[in-house]
Amino acid sequence: MFEPWFCRILVELGADPVGVDLGDLEGEAFEHYRVDFGTAGALDFLPDSSFDGIQDSRIFGSPEFTTQHPATEDYQRISREIKKQERRLLKPGGVIIHTDIP
């Protein structure tokens, strides 16, 4: 249910996706990093304007996230940080696809 399906599809289409997740992505066929989105600046290691497209999927519903961050009152703060990082990481003219950011 909570698998990196979008990155897997992109690999099959010949793209070079980068996956970031709090869960274990070891063994996947794409570049990946273990990241806790609840930590401010968690994506600062990625360079500005480095992605043509960004897709976030079911972050706030994943078992790893809800275990690490059970207090739903933190979700708005985390959501703001994710959106800020997405804008920083996206190349001009790029596309962001949100599926569950509150």
C-alpha positions in Angstrom: 0.0 0.0 0.0 2.8 2.5 0.9 5.3 1.6 -1.8 7.3 4.0 -4.0 5.1 3.2 -7.1 5.6 6.6 -8.7 9.4 6.3 -8.7 9.1 2.7 -10.0 7.0 3.9 -12.9 9.4 6.7 -13.7 12.3 4.2 -13.8 10.3 2.0 -16.2 9.8 5.1 -18.4 13.6 5.8 -18.5 13.7 8.7 -16.0 16.0 9.1 -13.0 13.8 9.7 -10.0 14.9 10.5 -6.5 12.9 9.0 -3.7 12.7 10.5 -0.2 10.9 8.6 2.5 11.0 7.9 6.2 10.5 4.3 5.4 13.1 1.9 4.0 13.8 2.2 0.3 16.8 -0.1 0.3 17.0 -2.3 -2.7 15.0 0.1 -5.0 16.4 0.8 -8.5 16.4 4.6 -8.1 18.4 7.1 -6.0 16.8 7.4 -2.6 17.2 8.9 0.8 15.7 8.3 4.2 14.2 11.6 5.3 12.1 12.7 8.3 9.9 15.5 6.9 9.1 16.5 10.5 12.6 17.9 10.8 13.0 21.5 9.6 15.6 21.6 6.7 15.5 17.8 6.2 15.8 18.3 2.5 18.5 21.1 2.6 21.1 18.6 1.3 19.4 18.7 -2.1 20.4 21.6 -4.3 18.0 24.5 -5.3 16.1 24.1 -8.6 17.2 20.5 -9.1 14.0 18.8 -10.1 11.7 19.2 -13.1 8.8 17.7 -11.2 8.0 16.8 -7.6 5.3 14.5 -6.4 4.3 13.9 -2.8 2.1 11.0 -2.0 0.4 9.9 1.3 3.1 11.4 3.5 0.7 12.1 6.4 -1.0 8.7 6.2 2.1 6.5 6.1 2.6 4.2 9.1 6.2 5.4 9.5 5.2 9.1 9.5 2.3 8.6 11.9 4.4 6.6 14.3 7.2 9.2 14.2 4.7 12.2 14.4 1.5 11.1 16.2 0.5 14.7 17.1 -1.7 15.9 14.3 -1.3 19.5 15.5 2.2 19.3 14.0 0.9 18.6 10.5 0.4 22.2 9.5 4.0 23.1 10.5 5.3 20.1 8.6 3.1 20.8 5.6 4.5 24.4 5.4 8.1 23.1 5.5 7.4 20.5 2.8 5.8 23.2 0.5 8.7 25.6 1.1 11.2 22.9 0.2 9.3 21.8 -2.9 9.3 25.4 -4.2 13.0 25.7 -3.5 13.8 22.4 -5.2 11.6 22.8 -8.3 13.2 24.2 -11.5 11.4 27.1 -13.1 8.5 25.8 -15.2 8.4 22.6 -13.2 5.4 20.7 -11.9 4.4 19.8 -8.4 1.8 17.1 -7.8 0.2 17.1 -4.3 -1.8 14.2 -3.2 -2.2 14.7 0.6 -0.6 17.8 1.9 -3.0 19.4 4.4 
